[in-house]
Amino acid sequence: MEDDSITPIPNPVVQQQVFLLQRDGSSESTQRQALEKLLHNIDQDEMAPYLTFLLSDARIAAHLPQNEDRLQELRAKNENELARLEALQKQAEDSEGDVELHTVLKQRAMYLARIGDKDGALPAIDEAFAKATGTGSRIDLTLLKIRLGLFYGDTDLTQASMTIAASLIEEGGDWDRRNRLTAYRGVYAASIRDFETASKLCTEALSTFTATELIEYLEFVLLTILTSMVSRSRRELKKLMESPEVLQAIDDLPFMREYTSALYNSEYALFFRTLAEIEQRYLLPSRVLSRHTQYYVREMRIISFSQLLESYRSVALDSMAAAFGVSSDYMDQELSRFISAGRLPAVIDKVDGIIENRRPDQKNAQYGRIIKEGDVLLNSLQKLSRTAL
């Protein structure tokens, strides 16, 4: 694989910095650091078109310095590099072969993507794709399109490109490109709140992860754990948390070990405290997960409540509140909300101050299913007998 195929183009860190810069909950120090890193990366990647794009958005422009000299300098660098690539393209068309021409076209597409010129990059990628001499190069260009889609939040582009990439990989993609696509799909699934799919894909890609052009390895481990916590069974979670990839990285992620072990070990008060830390430290500041924070926290509370209730036919409201380290009134309000919404199969006895578990056991559920399926079968037989007569 060519080196440029694994370069972070476009740089995903840039969009994360833009997100932090304009997020309402960001502190002044966070915004200041984000701005410094953003401007550094814009200068480093010569992102004149992207800087122009940011300045056209009043919400973002309010946080950016109005530096016309920087913009003109970056534009001059863009013009010089594109002129150089155009000259190389003409030379390849006039006196060289298809391989050399494809190389130049790919370099041009990569450069346009790098500087944040989405409108110029997409047709340039298509042109390079048409001249590609092998399946590997076509896959790399399609992965670049996926990164562009994820960078700009363009779901149509992302989904269409993932479909094409999957088809190309089935035709002849190697394991590395297949693994990269799996990681891309996992990140995308998390961004659209399909946490179950994200967990499965991220877990699959974790042991052979190489997609650092899209997301750092430690962030990928974090995403794998977070999506798995909200979507996998305790048995599956235990297996994931004992994997060498997670064990090697989890202590570099503050509060994650306590967060995962507290739920598994039924230490609910600790779980509630660490869930609040996870929300502030990892969910809200994440461009991928921030808009799903309220949903995620709610689902994790439901999972923890359900896990405790599964162990008892009934439990005292005061005891359950003490287990979670909250007041009885708070617990009453939380449970009432989830029970009335049909999320918890229980009832609250306000007179005796207890919560009764109404979850049907497995045998009763199987018996009910047999009765229901039997009724359907009898109805079908009756219809057949009437038809025969």
C-alpha positions as CSV (number, residue, x, y, z in Angstrom):
1,M,0.0,0.0,0.0
2,E,1.2,3.5,-0.8
3,D,2.2,5.7,2.1
4,D,-0.3,8.4,1.2
5,S,-3.2,6.0,1.5
6,I,-2.8,5.9,5.3
7,T,-2.2,9.7,5.7
8,P,-4.9,11.4,7.8
9,I,-6.4,13.2,4.8
10,P,-8.5,15.2,5.5
11,N,-7.2,15.5,9.0
12,P,-10.1,14.4,11.3
13,V,-8.5,16.3,14.3
14,V,-9.4,19.6,12.5
15,Q,-13.2,18.9,12.7
16,Q,-12.9,17.9,16.4
17,Q,-11.1,21.2,17.1
18,V,-13.8,23.1,15.3
19,F,-16.4,21.2,17.3
20,L,-14.7,22.1,20.6
21,L,-14.2,25.7,19.6
22,Q,-17.9,26.4,19.1
23,R,-19.4,24.0,21.7
24,D,-21.4,25.9,24.3
25,G,-20.0,23.8,27.2
26,S,-16.3,24.3,26.3
27,S,-14.3,26.2,28.8
28,E,-12.2,29.2,27.8
29,S,-9.0,27.2,28.1
30,T,-10.4,24.4,26.0
31,Q,-11.5,26.8,23.3
32,R,-8.1,28.6,23.4
33,Q,-6.3,25.3,23.0
34,A,-8.6,24.2,20.2
35,L,-8.1,27.4,18.3
36,E,-4.3,27.1,18.5
37,K,-4.3,23.6,17.3
38,L,-6.9,24.4,14.6
39,L,-4.9,27.2,13.1
40,H,-1.7,25.1,13.3
41,N,-3.3,22.3,11.4
42,I,-4.8,24.7,8.9
43,D,-1.4,26.2,8.2
44,Q,0.3,22.8,8.1
45,D,-2.1,21.4,5.6
46,E,-2.4,24.6,3.6
47,M,-6.2,24.6,4.1
48,A,-7.2,27.8,2.4
49,P,-10.6,26.5,1.0
50,Y,-11.5,25.0,4.4
51,L,-10.6,28.3,6.2
52,T,-12.8,30.1,3.7
53,F,-15.5,27.7,4.5
54,L,-15.2,28.3,8.2
55,L,-15.2,32.0,7.8
56,S,-18.4,31.8,5.9
57,D,-20.2,30.4,8.9
58,A,-20.9,33.2,11.3
59,R,-21.1,30.9,14.4
60,I,-17.5,29.6,13.7
61,A,-16.1,32.8,12.3
62,A,-16.9,34.6,15.6
63,H,-14.2,32.4,17.2
64,L,-11.6,32.9,14.5
65,P,-9.1,35.7,14.0
66,Q,-9.7,37.7,10.8
67,N,-6.3,37.3,9.2
68,E,-6.5,38.1,5.5
69,D,-2.7,37.7,5.2
70,R,-2.9,34.1,6.4
71,L,-5.6,33.3,3.9
72,Q,-3.8,34.9,1.0
73,E,-0.6,33.1,1.8
74,L,-2.4,29.7,2.0
75,R,-4.2,30.4,-1.3
76,A,-0.8,31.2,-3.0
77,K,0.6,27.8,-1.7
78,N,-2.5,26.0,-3.1
79,E,-2.1,27.7,-6.5
80,N,1.5,26.8,-6.7
81,E,1.0,23.2,-5.8
82,L,-2.0,22.7,-8.1
83,A,0.0,24.3,-11.0
84,R,2.9,21.9,-10.3
85,L,0.5,18.9,-10.3
86,E,-1.2,20.1,-13.5
87,A,2.2,20.3,-15.2
88,L,3.0,16.8,-14.1
89,Q,-0.4,15.6,-15.4
90,K,0.2,17.2,-18.8
91,Q,3.6,15.6,-19.0
92,A,2.2,12.1,-18.1
93,E,-0.6,12.5,-20.7
94,D,1.9,13.5,-23.4
95,S,4.8,11.2,-22.8
96,E,4.2,8.7,-20.1
97,G,1.9,5.8,-19.4
98,D,-1.3,5.1,-17.5
99,V,0.5,4.3,-14.3
100,E,2.3,7.6,-14.1
101,L,-0.9,9.5,-15.1
102,H,-2.9,7.7,-12.3
103,T,-0.2,8.5,-9.8
104,V,-0.4,12.3,-10.6
105,L,-4.2,12.2,-10.6
106,K,-4.2,10.5,-7.2
107,Q,-1.8,13.0,-5.8
108,R,-4.0,15.9,-7.0
109,A,-7.1,14.3,-5.5
110,M,-5.3,13.8,-2.2
111,Y,-4.1,17.3,-2.1
112,L,-7.5,18.8,-2.8
113,A,-8.9,16.6,0.0
114,R,-6.1,17.7,2.3
115,I,-6.7,21.4,1.9
116,G,-10.5,21.0,2.5
117,D,-11.7,21.6,-1.1
118,K,-14.5,19.1,-1.1
119,D,-16.1,20.3,-4.3
120,G,-12.8,20.0,-6.1
121,A,-11.7,16.8,-4.4
122,L,-14.7,14.6,-5.3
123,P,-14.5,14.9,-9.1
124,A,-10.7,14.6,-8.8
125,I,-11.1,11.3,-6.9
126,D,-13.5,10.1,-9.6
127,E,-11.0,11.0,-12.3
128,A,-8.2,9.1,-10.5
129,F,-10.5,6.2,-9.9
130,A,-11.3,5.9,-13.6
131,K,-7.5,5.7,-14.4
132,A,-6.7,3.3,-11.5
133,T,-4.9,0.2,-12.7
134,G,-5.6,-2.0,-9.7
135,T,-8.4,-2.8,-7.2
136,G,-6.2,-1.7,-4.3
137,S,-5.9,1.9,-5.7
138,R,-9.6,2.1,-6.3
139,I,-10.3,0.9,-2.7
140,D,-7.9,3.6,-1.4
141,L,-9.6,6.3,-3.3
142,T,-13.1,5.1,-2.1
143,L,-11.8,5.1,1.5
144,L,-10.7,8.7,0.9
145,K,-14.3,9.5,-0.1
146,I,-15.6,7.9,3.1
147,R,-13.2,10.1,5.1
148,L,-14.4,13.1,3.3
149,G,-18.0,12.2,4.0
150,L,-17.2,11.6,7.7
151,F,-15.2,14.9,7.8
152,Y,-18.1,17.0,6.5
153,G,-20.9,14.9,8.1
154,D,-22.2,14.0,4.6
155,T,-24.2,10.8,5.3
156,D,-25.2,10.2,1.7
157,L,-21.6,10.4,0.5
158,T,-20.4,8.2,3.4
159,Q,-23.0,5.5,2.9
160,A,-22.6,5.4,-0.9
161,S,-18.8,5.2,-0.7
162,M,-18.9,2.4,2.0
163,T,-21.2,0.4,-0.3
164,I,-18.7,0.8,-3.2
165,A,-15.7,0.0,-1.0
166,A,-17.4,-3.2,0.3
167,S,-18.0,-4.3,-3.2
168,L,-14.5,-3.6,-4.3
169,I,-13.0,-5.5,-1.3
170,E,-15.1,-8.5,-2.1
171,E,-13.6,-8.4,-5.6
172,G,-10.0,-8.5,-4.3
173,G,-9.3,-6.4,-1.3
174,D,-6.5,-7.4,1.1
175,W,-7.0,-7.9,4.8
176,D,-5.6,-4.5,5.7
177,R,-8.1,-2.6,3.6
178,R,-10.9,-4.9,4.7
179,N,-10.0,-4.1,8.3
180,R,-9.9,-0.4,7.6
181,L,-13.3,-0.4,6.1
182,T,-14.7,-2.3,9.2
183,A,-13.2,0.4,11.4
184,Y,-14.7,3.1,9.2
185,R,-18.1,1.5,9.3
186,G,-17.9,1.2,13.1
187,V,-17.1,4.9,13.6
188,Y,-20.0,5.8,11.2
189,A,-22.4,3.5,13.0
190,A,-21.6,5.2,16.3
191,S,-22.1,8.6,14.7
192,I,-25.7,7.7,13.7
193,R,-26.5,6.1,17.1
194,D,-26.5,2.5,15.8
195,F,-24.5,1.4,18.9
196,E,-25.1,-2.3,18.5
197,T,-23.6,-2.4,15.0
198,A,-20.8,0.0,16.0
199,S,-19.9,-2.3,18.9
200,K,-19.7,-5.4,16.7
201,L,-17.7,-3.7,14.0
202,C,-15.3,-2.0,16.4
203,T,-14.8,-5.2,18.3
204,E,-14.1,-7.0,15.0
205,A,-11.5,-4.5,13.9
206,L,-9.9,-3.9,17.3
207,S,-7.2,-6.7,17.3
208,T,-5.9,-5.7,13.8
209,F,-6.7,-2.0,13.9
210,T,-4.7,0.1,11.4
211,A,-7.1,2.9,10.5
212,T,-5.1,5.7,12.3
213,E,-5.8,8.0,9.4
214,L,-9.4,8.2,10.7
215,I,-9.2,7.8,14.4
216,E,-6.4,7.3,17.0
217,Y,-6.1,3.8,18.4
218,L,-6.8,4.9,22.0
219,E,-10.0,6.7,20.8
220,F,-11.0,3.6,18.9
221,V,-10.7,1.5,22.1
222,L,-12.8,4.1,23.9
223,L,-15.4,4.0,21.2
224,T,-15.5,0.2,21.3
225,I,-16.0,0.1,25.1
226,L,-18.7,2.9,25.2
227,T,-20.8,1.4,22.4
228,S,-20.4,-2.1,23.9
229,M,-21.5,-1.0,27.3
230,V,-24.9,0.3,26.0
231,S,-25.6,-2.6,23.6
232,R,-23.9,-5.9,24.7
233,S,-24.8,-8.5,27.3
234,R,-22.8,-8.9,30.5
235,R,-21.1,-12.0,29.2
236,E,-20.1,-10.3,26.0
237,L,-18.8,-7.3,27.9
238,K,-16.7,-9.5,30.2
239,K,-15.1,-11.1,27.2
240,L,-14.3,-7.7,25.7
241,M,-12.9,-6.3,28.9
242,E,-10.6,-9.3,29.2
243,S,-9.3,-8.9,25.7
244,P,-5.6,-7.9,25.5
245,E,-6.3,-4.8,23.4
246,V,-8.6,-3.4,26.1
247,L,-6.5,-4.4,29.0
248,Q,-3.5,-2.8,27.5
249,A,-5.3,0.6,26.9
250,I,-7.9,1.0,29.6
251,D,-5.7,2.4,32.2
252,D,-4.8,5.3,29.8
253,L,-8.5,6.2,29.8
254,P,-9.4,7.7,33.2
255,F,-12.5,6.3,34.9
256,M,-13.1,3.7,32.2
257,R,-12.0,0.7,34.3
258,E,-14.2,1.8,37.2
259,Y,-17.1,2.5,34.9
260,T,-17.0,-1.0,33.3
261,S,-16.2,-3.0,36.4
262,A,-18.8,-1.1,38.6
263,L,-21.7,-2.2,36.4
264,Y,-20.4,-5.8,36.0
265,N,-19.9,-6.1,39.7
266,S,-23.2,-4.4,40.6
267,E,-21.5,-1.5,42.4
268,Y,-24.3,0.8,41.4
269,A,-23.3,3.9,43.5
270,L,-19.8,3.8,41.9
271,F,-21.4,3.2,38.5
272,F,-23.6,6.3,38.8
273,R,-20.6,8.5,39.8
274,T,-18.4,7.2,37.0
275,L,-21.3,7.6,34.5
276,A,-21.3,11.3,35.3
277,E,-17.6,11.5,34.7
278,I,-17.9,9.6,31.4
279,E,-20.6,12.0,30.3
280,Q,-18.4,15.1,31.0
281,R,-15.1,13.7,29.9
282,Y,-15.9,11.6,26.9
283,L,-19.4,12.0,25.6
284,L,-20.1,15.7,25.5
285,P,-16.6,16.7,24.1
286,S,-16.9,14.1,21.3
287,R,-17.9,15.2,17.8
288,V,-19.1,11.6,17.1
289,L,-21.0,11.0,20.4
290,S,-21.9,14.4,21.7
291,R,-25.4,14.7,20.2
292,H,-26.2,11.2,21.5
293,T,-25.2,12.0,25.1
294,Q,-28.7,12.3,26.6
295,Y,-29.8,9.0,24.9
296,Y,-26.6,7.2,26.0
297,V,-26.8,8.3,29.7
298,R,-30.5,7.4,29.8
299,E,-30.0,3.9,28.4
300,M,-27.2,3.2,30.8
301,R,-29.4,4.2,33.7
302,I,-32.1,1.9,32.4
303,I,-29.6,-1.0,32.0
304,S,-28.3,-0.5,35.6
305,F,-31.9,-0.3,37.1
306,S,-32.9,-3.4,35.1
307,Q,-29.9,-5.3,36.2
308,L,-30.6,-4.7,39.8
309,L,-34.3,-5.5,39.5
310,E,-33.7,-8.8,37.7
311,S,-32.2,-10.2,40.9
312,Y,-35.3,-9.7,43.0
313,R,-39.1,-10.2,42.8
314,S,-39.4,-7.0,44.8
315,V,-37.0,-4.5,46.4
316,A,-37.5,-1.7,48.8
317,L,-37.4,1.7,47.2
318,D,-35.1,3.0,50.0
319,S,-32.8,0.1,49.5
320,M,-32.5,0.6,45.8
321,A,-31.9,4.4,46.3
322,A,-29.2,3.6,48.8
323,A,-27.6,1.1,46.3
324,F,-27.3,3.9,43.7
325,G,-26.3,6.5,46.2
326,V,-29.3,8.8,45.4
327,S,-32.3,10.0,47.3
328,S,-35.6,8.0,47.5
329,D,-37.4,10.8,45.8
330,Y,-35.0,10.8,42.9
331,M,-35.2,7.1,42.5
332,D,-39.0,7.2,42.6
333,Q,-39.1,9.8,39.8
334,E,-36.6,8.0,37.7
335,L,-38.3,4.6,38.0
336,S,-41.8,6.1,37.5
337,R,-40.6,7.7,34.2
338,F,-39.1,4.6,32.8
339,I,-41.9,2.3,34.0
340,S,-44.6,4.5,32.4
341,A,-42.6,4.6,29.2
342,G,-42.6,0.8,29.1
343,R,-38.8,0.6,29.6
344,L,-38.8,-1.2,32.9
345,P,-41.2,-4.2,33.6
346,A,-42.0,-3.2,37.2
347,V,-44.6,-1.4,39.3
348,I,-44.1,0.8,42.3
349,D,-46.1,0.1,45.5
350,K,-46.2,3.6,47.1
351,V,-48.0,2.3,50.2
352,D,-45.4,-0.3,51.1
353,G,-42.5,1.6,49.5
354,I,-41.4,-1.3,47.2
355,I,-40.8,-2.0,43.6
356,E,-42.2,-5.2,42.2
357,N,-40.5,-6.9,39.3
358,R,-43.0,-7.9,36.6
359,R,-40.5,-9.4,34.2
360,P,-41.8,-12.7,33.0
361,D,-39.5,-15.6,33.5
362,Q,-38.1,-17.5,30.5
363,K,-40.4,-20.6,30.9
364,N,-43.5,-18.4,31.0
365,A,-42.3,-16.5,28.0
366,Q,-41.7,-19.7,26.0
367,Y,-45.1,-21.0,27.1
368,G,-46.8,-17.8,25.9
369,R,-45.0,-18.0,22.6
370,I,-46.0,-21.6,22.0
371,I,-49.7,-20.7,22.7
372,K,-49.5,-17.8,20.3
373,E,-47.9,-19.8,17.6
374,G,-50.3,-22.7,18.1
375,D,-53.3,-20.3,17.7
376,V,-51.8,-19.1,14.4
377,L,-51.3,-22.7,13.2
378,L,-54.9,-23.7,14.1
379,N,-56.3,-20.7,12.3
380,S,-54.3,-21.6,9.2
381,L,-55.5,-25.2,9.3
382,Q,-59.1,-24.1,9.7
383,K,-58.8,-21.8,6.6
384,L,-57.3,-24.7,4.6
385,S,-60.1,-27.1,5.6
386,R,-62.7,-24.5,4.5
387,T,-60.9,-24.1,1.2
388,A,-60.8,-27.9,0.7
389,L,-64.5,-28.2,1.2
